[in-house]
Protein backbone atom coordinates (compact mmCIF):
# COMPACT_ATOMS: atom_id res chain seq x y z
CA UNK A 1 0.00 0.00 0.00
CA UNK A 2 1.46 3.31 -1.08
CA UNK A 3 1.85 6.11 1.43
CA UNK A 4 -0.74 8.78 0.74
CA UNK A 5 0.54 11.88 -1.01
CA UNK A 6 -0.83 14.04 1.79
CA UNK A 7 1.35 12.11 4.26
CA UNK A 8 4.35 12.44 1.97
CA UNK A 9 3.86 16.20 1.76
CA UNK A 10 3.54 16.43 5.54
CA UNK A 11 6.61 14.25 6.17
CA UNK A 12 9.02 16.97 5.12
CA UNK A 13 10.91 14.64 2.78
CA UNK A 14 11.98 15.84 -0.65
CA UNK A 15 8.93 15.08 -2.77
CA UNK A 16 9.21 13.64 -6.25
CA UNK A 17 6.31 13.32 -8.64
CA UNK A 18 6.11 12.57 -12.31
CA UNK A 19 3.41 12.12 -14.87
CA UNK A 20 1.96 9.69 -17.35
CA UNK A 21 -0.14 10.59 -20.36
CA UNK A 22 -2.95 8.09 -20.97
CA UNK A 23 -3.07 6.54 -24.44
CA UNK A 24 -4.87 7.65 -27.57
CA UNK A 25 -7.10 4.59 -27.69
CA UNK A 26 -7.78 1.58 -25.52
CA UNK A 27 -4.44 -0.15 -25.70
CA UNK A 28 -3.23 0.39 -22.14
CA UNK A 29 -0.06 -1.68 -22.42
CA UNK A 30 2.36 1.22 -22.67
CA UNK A 31 0.61 3.23 -19.95
CA UNK A 32 0.66 0.25 -17.59
CA UNK A 33 4.35 -0.22 -18.40
CA UNK A 34 5.10 3.44 -17.61
CA UNK A 35 3.17 3.26 -14.36
CA UNK A 36 5.07 0.11 -13.35
CA UNK A 37 8.37 1.86 -14.07
CA UNK A 38 7.47 4.98 -12.10
CA UNK A 39 5.30 3.89 -9.19
CA UNK A 40 8.12 2.88 -6.87
CA UNK A 41 10.59 5.61 -7.72
CA UNK A 42 8.27 8.62 -7.30
CA UNK A 43 5.90 9.63 -4.51
CA UNK A 44 2.94 10.13 -6.84
CA UNK A 45 2.09 9.97 -10.52
CA UNK A 46 0.07 12.68 -12.28
CA UNK A 47 -2.34 11.50 -14.94
CA UNK A 48 -2.70 14.17 -17.59
CA UNK A 49 -6.17 15.23 -18.69
CA UNK A 50 -6.32 15.42 -22.49
CA UNK A 51 -2.99 17.23 -22.39
CA UNK A 52 -2.69 20.00 -24.97
CA UNK A 53 -6.41 19.46 -25.67
CA UNK A 54 -5.67 16.20 -27.46
CA UNK A 55 -8.46 13.67 -26.85
CA UNK A 56 -7.18 10.60 -25.02
CA UNK A 57 -8.12 7.91 -22.53
CA UNK A 58 -9.36 9.81 -19.48
CA UNK A 59 -7.14 10.85 -16.58
CA UNK A 60 -9.65 9.13 -14.26
CA UNK A 61 -9.03 5.84 -16.06
CA UNK A 62 -5.29 6.38 -15.82
CA UNK A 63 -5.57 7.17 -12.12
CA UNK A 64 -7.45 3.91 -11.55
CA UNK A 65 -4.66 2.03 -13.35
CA UNK A 66 -2.15 3.58 -10.94
CA UNK A 67 -4.31 2.53 -7.98
CA UNK A 68 -4.62 -1.00 -9.36
CA UNK A 69 -0.85 -1.23 -9.51
CA UNK A 70 -0.42 0.01 -5.96
CA UNK A 71 0.82 3.47 -6.88
CA UNK A 72 -0.35 6.88 -5.70
CA UNK A 73 -2.16 8.82 -8.43
CA UNK A 74 -2.65 12.57 -8.74
CA UNK A 75 -5.71 13.07 -10.88
CA UNK A 76 -5.28 16.05 -13.20
CA UNK A 77 -8.61 17.76 -13.84
CA UNK A 78 -9.03 20.60 -16.29
CA UNK A 79 -12.09 22.82 -16.57
CA UNK A 80 -12.04 22.72 -20.35
CA UNK A 81 -14.29 19.73 -21.03
CA UNK A 82 -16.79 19.46 -18.19
CA UNK A 83 -19.29 21.77 -16.59
CA UNK A 84 -19.73 21.94 -12.83
CA UNK A 85 -22.08 18.94 -12.73
CA UNK A 86 -19.65 16.70 -14.57
CA UNK A 87 -16.62 17.92 -12.59
CA UNK A 88 -18.36 17.30 -9.27
CA UNK A 89 -19.59 13.89 -10.42
CA UNK A 90 -16.07 12.87 -11.42
CA UNK A 91 -14.74 14.05 -8.07
CA UNK A 92 -17.33 11.88 -6.30
CA UNK A 93 -16.40 8.94 -8.50
CA UNK A 94 -12.65 9.48 -8.01
CA UNK A 95 -13.00 9.61 -4.24
CA UNK A 96 -15.22 6.54 -4.16
CA UNK A 97 -12.50 4.61 -5.98
CA UNK A 98 -9.69 5.61 -3.65
CA UNK A 99 -8.20 8.49 -5.62
CA UNK A 100 -7.12 11.03 -3.02
CA UNK A 101 -5.20 13.67 -4.94
CA UNK A 102 -6.41 16.14 -7.53
CA UNK A 103 -4.48 18.74 -9.49
CA UNK A 104 -6.85 21.53 -10.55
CA UNK A 105 -6.09 23.15 -13.89
CA UNK A 106 -7.86 25.59 -16.16
CA UNK A 107 -6.87 23.55 -19.20
CA UNK A 108 -5.51 24.52 -22.58
CA UNK A 109 -7.79 26.00 -25.20
CA UNK A 110 -9.46 23.46 -27.48
CA UNK A 111 -8.08 25.52 -30.35
CA UNK A 112 -4.54 24.18 -29.72
CA UNK A 113 -5.66 20.54 -29.71
CA UNK A 114 -6.92 17.91 -32.10
CA UNK A 115 -10.64 18.73 -31.86
CA UNK A 116 -10.41 22.38 -32.81
CA UNK A 117 -14.14 22.86 -33.33
CA UNK A 118 -15.15 21.56 -29.89
CA UNK A 119 -16.81 23.75 -27.28
CA UNK A 120 -14.43 24.86 -24.57
CA UNK A 121 -16.51 24.67 -21.40
CA UNK A 122 -14.69 26.63 -18.65
CA UNK A 123 -17.87 26.73 -16.56
CA UNK A 124 -15.46 26.82 -13.60
CA UNK A 125 -11.84 27.94 -13.48
CA UNK A 126 -8.97 26.38 -11.56
CA UNK A 127 -9.50 28.39 -8.37
CA UNK A 128 -13.25 27.71 -8.46
CA UNK A 129 -12.54 23.99 -8.92
CA UNK A 130 -10.32 24.06 -5.84
CA UNK A 131 -13.09 25.83 -3.91
CA UNK A 132 -15.55 23.22 -5.17
CA UNK A 133 -13.44 20.43 -3.69
CA UNK A 134 -13.52 22.13 -0.31
CA UNK A 135 -17.30 22.51 -0.55
CA UNK A 136 -17.76 18.83 -1.46
CA UNK A 137 -15.62 17.98 1.55
CA UNK A 138 -18.18 19.79 3.72
CA UNK A 139 -20.83 17.39 2.46
CA UNK A 140 -22.45 19.91 0.14
CA UNK A 141 -22.47 20.39 -3.62
CA UNK A 142 -22.19 23.65 -5.54
CA UNK A 143 -25.98 23.87 -5.65
CA UNK A 144 -26.04 23.90 -1.84
CA UNK A 145 -27.54 20.42 -1.63
CA UNK A 146 -26.52 17.78 0.91
CA UNK A 147 -24.34 14.90 -0.23
CA UNK A 148 -24.90 11.37 0.97
CA UNK A 149 -21.21 10.75 1.56
CA UNK A 150 -18.62 13.50 1.15
CA UNK A 151 -15.13 13.50 -0.35
CA UNK A 152 -11.68 14.26 0.98
CA UNK A 153 -8.81 15.24 -1.28
CA UNK A 154 -5.30 16.54 -1.23
CA UNK A 155 -5.72 19.33 -3.78
CA UNK A 156 -3.07 21.02 -5.85
CA UNK A 157 -2.68 23.58 -8.59
CA UNK A 158 -0.01 25.06 -10.80
CA UNK A 159 1.90 28.31 -11.14
CA UNK A 160 4.17 29.77 -13.81
CA UNK A 161 7.05 31.42 -11.92
CA UNK A 162 8.49 32.97 -15.08
CA UNK A 163 5.27 34.37 -16.51
CA UNK A 164 5.46 37.79 -18.08
CA UNK A 165 3.95 39.93 -16.62
CA UNK A 166 4.44 38.02 -13.37
CA UNK A 167 2.21 39.87 -10.91
CA UNK A 168 -1.18 38.73 -12.34
CA UNK A 169 0.12 35.15 -12.17
CA UNK A 170 1.13 35.59 -8.54
CA UNK A 171 -2.24 37.08 -7.65
CA UNK A 172 -3.88 34.01 -9.16
CA UNK A 173 -1.41 31.77 -7.30
CA UNK A 174 -2.50 33.39 -4.03
CA UNK A 175 -6.15 32.96 -4.95
CA UNK A 176 -5.56 29.26 -5.57
CA UNK A 177 -3.98 28.88 -2.14
CA UNK A 178 -6.86 30.75 -0.52
CA UNK A 179 -9.26 28.48 -2.43
CA UNK A 180 -7.60 25.43 -0.93
CA UNK A 181 -4.47 24.39 -2.82
CA UNK A 182 -2.14 22.36 -0.59
CA UNK A 183 0.58 21.83 -3.15
CA UNK A 184 1.71 23.64 -6.26
CA UNK A 185 3.47 22.17 -9.26
CA UNK A 186 5.30 24.82 -11.23
CA UNK A 187 5.70 25.24 -14.95
CA UNK A 188 9.17 24.08 -16.01
CA UNK A 189 11.98 26.05 -14.41
CA UNK A 190 15.52 26.13 -15.78
CA UNK A 191 17.00 29.26 -14.23
CA UNK A 192 17.40 28.32 -10.58
CA UNK A 193 18.48 31.82 -9.54
CA UNK A 194 15.23 33.23 -10.82
CA UNK A 195 13.39 30.34 -9.22
CA UNK A 196 15.02 31.20 -5.89
CA UNK A 197 13.51 34.69 -6.21
CA UNK A 198 10.10 33.14 -6.74
CA UNK A 199 10.58 30.84 -3.76
CA UNK A 200 11.60 33.67 -1.45
CA UNK A 201 8.16 35.10 -2.21
CA UNK A 202 6.28 31.78 -2.21
CA UNK A 203 7.71 30.58 1.13
CA UNK A 204 5.32 32.86 3.01
CA UNK A 205 2.34 30.73 1.97
CA UNK A 206 1.22 27.48 3.62
CA UNK A 207 1.72 25.38 0.51
CA UNK A 208 4.26 22.85 -0.74
CA UNK A 209 6.02 23.83 -3.95
CA UNK A 210 7.24 21.25 -6.45
CA UNK A 211 9.53 22.64 -9.13
CA UNK A 212 8.61 21.59 -12.65
CA UNK A 213 11.43 19.79 -14.46
CA UNK A 214 11.00 19.16 -18.17
CA UNK A 215 13.63 16.93 -19.74
CA UNK A 216 15.51 18.71 -22.53
CA UNK A 217 15.99 16.34 -25.43
CA UNK A 218 17.88 18.58 -27.87
CA UNK A 219 18.93 22.18 -28.44
CA UNK A 220 16.16 22.74 -31.04
CA UNK A 221 13.61 21.39 -28.55
CA UNK A 222 14.82 23.92 -25.98
CA UNK A 223 14.59 26.75 -28.53
CA UNK A 224 11.14 25.57 -29.55
CA UNK A 225 9.95 25.73 -25.96
CA UNK A 226 11.36 29.23 -25.54
CA UNK A 227 9.49 30.35 -28.61
CA UNK A 228 6.22 28.51 -28.11
CA UNK A 229 5.61 27.37 -24.56
CA UNK A 230 4.19 30.11 -22.33
CA UNK A 231 6.25 30.79 -19.23
CA UNK A 232 9.16 28.52 -20.17
CA UNK A 233 12.58 30.14 -20.51
CA UNK A 234 15.59 27.92 -21.12
CA UNK A 235 18.71 30.06 -20.53
CA UNK A 236 21.15 30.33 -23.44
CA UNK A 237 23.85 28.60 -21.37
CA UNK A 238 21.72 25.43 -21.20
CA UNK A 239 20.88 25.60 -24.90
CA UNK A 240 24.61 25.89 -25.63
CA UNK A 241 25.31 22.97 -23.34
CA UNK A 242 22.76 20.88 -25.22
CA UNK A 243 24.12 22.03 -28.58
CA UNK A 244 27.70 21.08 -27.76
CA UNK A 245 26.78 17.56 -26.66
CA UNK A 246 28.43 15.01 -28.97
CA UNK A 247 26.22 13.71 -31.76
CA UNK A 248 23.79 11.11 -30.50
CA UNK A 249 24.18 12.04 -26.86
CA UNK A 250 21.85 15.04 -26.58
CA UNK A 251 19.35 12.99 -24.57
CA UNK A 252 22.11 11.90 -22.17
CA UNK A 253 23.02 15.56 -21.78
CA UNK A 254 19.39 16.42 -21.09
CA UNK A 255 19.23 13.72 -18.43
CA UNK A 256 22.45 15.06 -16.90
CA UNK A 257 21.06 18.63 -16.80
CA UNK A 258 17.72 17.54 -15.31
CA UNK A 259 19.51 15.38 -12.73
CA UNK A 260 21.86 18.21 -11.85
CA UNK A 261 18.98 20.65 -11.36
CA UNK A 262 17.03 18.26 -9.16
CA UNK A 263 20.13 17.59 -7.10
CA UNK A 264 20.72 21.30 -6.59
CA UNK A 265 17.08 21.97 -5.69
CA UNK A 266 17.20 19.18 -3.14
CA UNK A 267 20.63 19.83 -1.66
CA UNK A 268 20.12 23.57 -1.39
CA UNK A 269 16.54 23.08 -0.19
CA UNK A 270 15.26 25.56 -2.77
CA UNK A 271 11.73 24.14 -2.61
CA UNK A 272 9.85 21.10 -1.33
CA UNK A 273 10.28 18.78 -4.25
CA UNK A 274 10.13 18.34 -8.00
CA UNK A 275 7.59 17.33 -10.60
CA UNK A 276 9.42 15.62 -13.44
CA UNK A 277 7.89 15.81 -16.90
CA UNK A 278 9.56 13.69 -19.56
CA UNK A 279 6.83 14.28 -22.11
CA UNK A 280 6.60 11.14 -24.21
CA UNK A 281 9.75 9.69 -22.64
CA UNK A 282 8.38 8.43 -19.34
CA UNK A 283 10.77 5.49 -19.34
CA UNK A 284 13.67 7.95 -18.90
CA UNK A 285 12.40 9.29 -15.55
CA UNK A 286 14.14 6.61 -13.41
CA UNK A 287 17.43 7.54 -15.12
CA UNK A 288 16.90 11.22 -14.36
CA UNK A 289 16.23 10.44 -10.71
CA UNK A 290 19.31 8.20 -10.56
CA UNK A 291 21.36 11.04 -12.05
CA UNK A 292 19.91 13.28 -9.31
CA UNK A 293 21.05 10.83 -6.67
CA UNK A 294 17.52 9.85 -5.68
CA UNK B 1 -21.99 51.83 -32.41
CA UNK B 2 -22.50 48.10 -32.11
CA UNK B 3 -22.64 46.07 -35.29
CA UNK B 4 -23.58 42.58 -36.25
CA UNK B 5 -20.41 41.10 -37.72
CA UNK B 6 -20.79 38.68 -40.60
CA UNK B 7 -18.80 36.62 -43.07
CA UNK B 8 -20.04 35.28 -46.37
CA UNK B 9 -20.60 31.54 -46.57
CA UNK B 10 -18.66 29.68 -49.26
CA UNK B 11 -20.31 29.72 -52.70
CA UNK B 12 -20.30 25.94 -52.47
CA UNK B 13 -22.54 26.09 -49.40
CA UNK B 14 -24.74 28.81 -50.91
CA UNK B 15 -25.16 26.72 -54.07
CA UNK B 16 -26.03 23.66 -51.96
CA UNK B 17 -28.63 25.63 -49.98
CA UNK B 18 -30.15 27.06 -53.17
CA UNK B 19 -30.38 23.56 -54.61
CA UNK B 20 -32.98 23.39 -57.38
CA UNK B 21 -34.27 26.92 -56.94
CA UNK B 22 -33.44 28.63 -60.22
CA UNK B 23 -35.26 31.96 -59.66
CA UNK B 24 -33.59 33.86 -56.82
CA UNK B 25 -34.21 37.30 -55.31
CA UNK B 26 -31.31 38.82 -53.34
CA UNK B 27 -31.77 40.99 -50.26
CA UNK B 28 -28.95 43.06 -48.74
CA UNK B 29 -28.87 45.61 -45.94
CA UNK B 30 -27.58 49.14 -45.69
CA UNK B 31 -26.31 48.92 -42.14
CA UNK B 32 -23.89 46.45 -40.53
CA UNK B 33 -23.30 44.24 -43.57
CA UNK B 34 -22.61 47.32 -45.68
CA UNK B 35 -19.92 48.34 -43.18
CA UNK B 36 -18.58 44.78 -43.05
CA UNK B 37 -18.54 44.62 -46.86
CA UNK B 38 -20.60 41.45 -46.79
CA UNK B 39 -24.10 42.52 -47.85
CA UNK B 40 -24.15 46.06 -49.16
CA UNK B 41 -24.88 47.01 -52.77
CA UNK B 42 -21.44 46.03 -54.20
CA UNK B 43 -21.60 42.59 -52.61
CA UNK B 44 -25.21 42.06 -53.70
CA UNK B 45 -24.28 42.93 -57.30
CA UNK B 46 -21.30 40.61 -57.15
CA UNK B 47 -23.49 37.81 -55.83
CA UNK B 48 -25.96 38.47 -58.63
CA UNK B 49 -23.17 37.99 -61.19
CA UNK B 50 -21.97 34.80 -59.54
CA UNK B 51 -25.45 33.30 -59.42
CA UNK B 52 -26.09 34.23 -63.04
CA UNK B 53 -22.78 32.67 -64.03
CA UNK B 54 -24.04 29.52 -62.31
CA UNK B 55 -27.17 29.59 -64.49
CA UNK B 56 -29.60 30.93 -61.95
CA UNK B 57 -32.04 33.68 -62.75
CA UNK B 58 -31.82 36.63 -60.39
CA UNK B 59 -35.32 38.06 -60.49
CA UNK B 60 -34.27 41.21 -58.65
CA UNK B 61 -32.54 42.60 -55.60
CA UNK B 62 -33.25 44.98 -52.78
CA UNK B 63 -31.08 46.70 -50.18
CA UNK B 64 -33.12 47.11 -47.01
CA UNK B 65 -32.03 50.18 -45.01
CA UNK B 66 -31.99 48.31 -41.68
CA UNK B 67 -33.02 44.71 -42.24
CA UNK B 68 -33.63 43.92 -38.55
CA UNK B 69 -35.93 46.94 -38.11
CA UNK B 70 -39.71 46.56 -38.12
CA UNK B 71 -39.83 48.91 -41.12
CA UNK B 72 -38.62 45.92 -43.15
CA UNK B 73 -42.11 44.43 -43.17
CA UNK B 74 -43.50 47.52 -44.86
CA UNK B 75 -40.76 47.53 -47.50
CA UNK B 76 -41.29 43.83 -48.15
CA UNK B 77 -45.07 44.35 -48.39
CA UNK B 78 -44.59 47.18 -50.89
CA UNK B 79 -42.37 44.95 -53.05
CA UNK B 80 -44.35 41.76 -52.44
CA UNK B 81 -45.30 41.07 -56.06
CA UNK B 82 -41.75 41.43 -57.42
CA UNK B 83 -40.18 39.44 -54.61
CA UNK B 84 -42.74 36.66 -54.90
CA UNK B 85 -41.66 35.86 -58.44
CA UNK B 86 -38.59 34.19 -56.98
CA UNK B 87 -38.55 30.64 -55.61
CA UNK B 88 -36.02 31.57 -52.94
CA UNK B 89 -34.73 34.68 -51.21
CA UNK B 90 -30.97 34.81 -50.75
CA UNK B 91 -30.46 37.07 -47.74
CA UNK B 92 -27.16 38.87 -47.45
CA UNK B 93 -27.82 40.30 -43.99
CA UNK B 94 -26.97 39.07 -40.52
CA UNK B 95 -29.19 36.43 -38.95
CA UNK B 96 -31.33 39.15 -37.35
CA UNK B 97 -32.24 40.37 -40.82
CA UNK B 98 -32.72 36.86 -42.20
CA UNK B 99 -35.17 36.06 -39.42
CA UNK B 100 -36.99 39.36 -39.82
CA UNK B 101 -37.55 38.56 -43.50
CA UNK B 102 -38.42 34.93 -42.78
CA UNK B 103 -41.26 35.89 -40.46
CA UNK B 104 -42.72 38.27 -43.08
CA UNK B 105 -42.50 36.24 -46.27
CA UNK B 106 -43.97 32.93 -47.40
CA UNK B 107 -40.99 32.34 -49.72
CA UNK B 108 -38.01 30.19 -48.66
CA UNK B 109 -35.19 32.25 -47.18
CA UNK B 110 -31.55 31.25 -47.45
CA UNK B 111 -28.80 33.02 -45.52
CA UNK B 112 -25.74 33.91 -47.57
CA UNK B 113 -23.77 35.00 -44.50
CA UNK B 114 -22.69 33.59 -41.17
CA UNK B 115 -23.19 35.90 -38.20
CA UNK B 116 -20.00 35.85 -36.12
CA UNK B 117 -20.51 38.20 -33.19
CA UNK B 118 -21.89 41.51 -32.08
CA UNK B 119 -18.96 43.87 -32.35
CA UNK B 120 -18.05 47.40 -31.45
CA UNK B 121 -16.63 49.54 -34.24
CA UNK B 122 -13.31 50.98 -33.10
CA UNK B 123 -12.35 52.60 -36.37
CA UNK B 124 -13.44 52.38 -39.97
CA UNK B 125 -13.65 48.68 -40.78
CA UNK B 126 -12.36 47.57 -37.35
CA UNK B 127 -14.74 45.56 -35.20
CA UNK B 128 -14.11 43.94 -31.83
CA UNK B 129 -16.21 41.73 -29.62
CA UNK B 130 -16.31 43.43 -26.22
CA UNK B 131 -19.52 42.09 -24.69
CA UNK B 132 -21.29 38.76 -24.97
CA UNK B 133 -24.39 39.77 -23.02
CA UNK B 134 -23.75 37.35 -20.14
CA UNK B 135 -26.12 39.07 -17.73
CA UNK B 136 -23.62 39.21 -14.85
CA UNK B 137 -21.52 42.27 -15.57
CA UNK B 138 -18.30 42.27 -13.53
CA UNK B 139 -16.44 45.02 -15.36
CA UNK B 140 -16.79 47.27 -12.31
CA UNK B 141 -14.10 45.06 -10.77
CA UNK B 142 -11.98 44.54 -13.87
CA UNK B 143 -11.15 48.05 -14.93
CA UNK B 144 -13.98 48.27 -17.44
CA UNK B 145 -12.56 45.39 -19.52
CA UNK B 146 -14.76 42.32 -19.80
CA UNK B 147 -12.86 39.08 -19.09
CA UNK B 148 -15.91 36.97 -19.92
CA UNK B 149 -15.61 38.21 -23.50
CA UNK B 150 -12.03 39.38 -23.87
CA UNK B 151 -10.45 36.28 -22.29
CA UNK B 152 -10.71 33.41 -24.77
CA UNK B 153 -11.72 31.10 -21.91
CA UNK B 154 -13.93 33.66 -20.17
CA UNK B 155 -11.91 33.33 -16.96
CA UNK B 156 -12.98 35.61 -14.13
CA UNK B 157 -10.25 34.99 -11.54
CA UNK B 158 -7.10 35.94 -13.41
CA UNK B 159 -4.95 34.68 -16.25
CA UNK B 160 -4.44 31.05 -17.22
CA UNK B 161 -1.00 29.54 -17.70
CA UNK B 162 -1.27 30.04 -21.44
CA UNK B 163 -0.60 33.75 -21.38
CA UNK B 164 2.72 34.67 -22.99
CA UNK B 165 4.26 38.13 -22.94
CA UNK B 166 0.84 39.71 -22.63
CA UNK B 167 -0.65 37.70 -25.49
CA UNK B 168 -3.15 34.84 -25.65
CA UNK B 169 -2.21 31.18 -26.15
CA UNK B 170 -4.52 30.86 -29.14
CA UNK B 171 -3.11 33.78 -31.11
CA UNK B 172 0.09 35.81 -30.56
CA UNK B 173 -1.73 38.81 -32.04
CA UNK B 174 -4.50 38.61 -29.46
CA UNK B 175 -4.01 40.52 -26.20
CA UNK B 176 -4.32 38.55 -22.97
CA UNK B 177 -7.41 40.02 -21.31
CA UNK B 178 -5.91 39.61 -17.87
CA UNK B 179 -2.75 41.48 -18.83
CA UNK B 180 -4.95 44.32 -20.06
CA UNK B 181 -7.03 44.23 -16.88
CA UNK B 182 -3.91 44.08 -14.71
CA UNK B 183 -2.34 47.08 -16.45
CA UNK B 184 -5.55 49.04 -16.28
CA UNK B 185 -6.14 48.32 -12.57
CA UNK B 186 -2.50 49.03 -11.77
CA UNK B 187 -2.81 52.38 -13.50
CA UNK B 188 -5.93 53.11 -11.48
CA UNK B 189 -4.25 52.04 -8.24
CA UNK B 190 -6.91 49.34 -7.84
CA UNK B 191 -4.89 46.15 -8.18
CA UNK B 192 -6.51 44.65 -5.07
CA UNK B 193 -9.70 44.18 -7.09
CA UNK B 194 -7.90 41.34 -8.87
CA UNK B 195 -7.42 39.57 -5.56
CA UNK B 196 -11.12 39.21 -4.97
CA UNK B 197 -12.31 35.63 -5.56
CA UNK B 198 -15.09 35.51 -8.10
CA UNK B 199 -17.43 32.58 -7.57
CA UNK B 200 -18.78 30.36 -10.35
CA UNK B 201 -20.76 32.40 -12.86
CA UNK B 202 -24.51 32.21 -13.25
CA UNK B 203 -25.12 31.04 -16.80
CA UNK B 204 -28.89 31.14 -16.41
CA UNK B 205 -29.56 34.77 -15.52
CA UNK B 206 -31.89 34.81 -18.49
CA UNK B 207 -32.30 31.25 -19.77
CA UNK B 208 -31.95 31.29 -23.54
CA UNK B 209 -33.74 32.38 -25.62
CA UNK B 210 -33.92 35.70 -23.85
CA UNK B 211 -37.12 37.72 -23.91
CA UNK B 212 -37.84 41.06 -22.31
CA UNK B 213 -40.91 43.24 -22.17
CA UNK B 214 -41.08 46.84 -21.09
CA UNK B 215 -44.21 47.20 -18.97
CA UNK B 216 -47.03 48.43 -21.18
CA UNK B 217 -47.57 51.64 -19.22
CA UNK B 218 -43.91 52.62 -19.69
CA UNK B 219 -43.85 52.15 -23.45
CA UNK B 220 -45.05 55.58 -24.50
CA UNK B 221 -42.29 58.02 -25.37
Interface residues (C-beta under 8 A of the other chain):
Chain A: X80 X84 X105 X106 X108 X109 X111 X112 X120 X122 X123 X124 X125 X126 X127 X128 X131 X132 X142 X158 X160 X163 X164 X165 X167 X168 X169 X171 X172 X174 X175 X178 X179 X187 X230 X231
Chain B: X152 X153 X154 X155 X156 X157 X158 X159 X160 X161 X162 X163 X164 X165 X166 X169 X170 X178 X179 X181 X182 X183 X186 X191 X194 X195 X197 X198 X199 X200 X201 X203
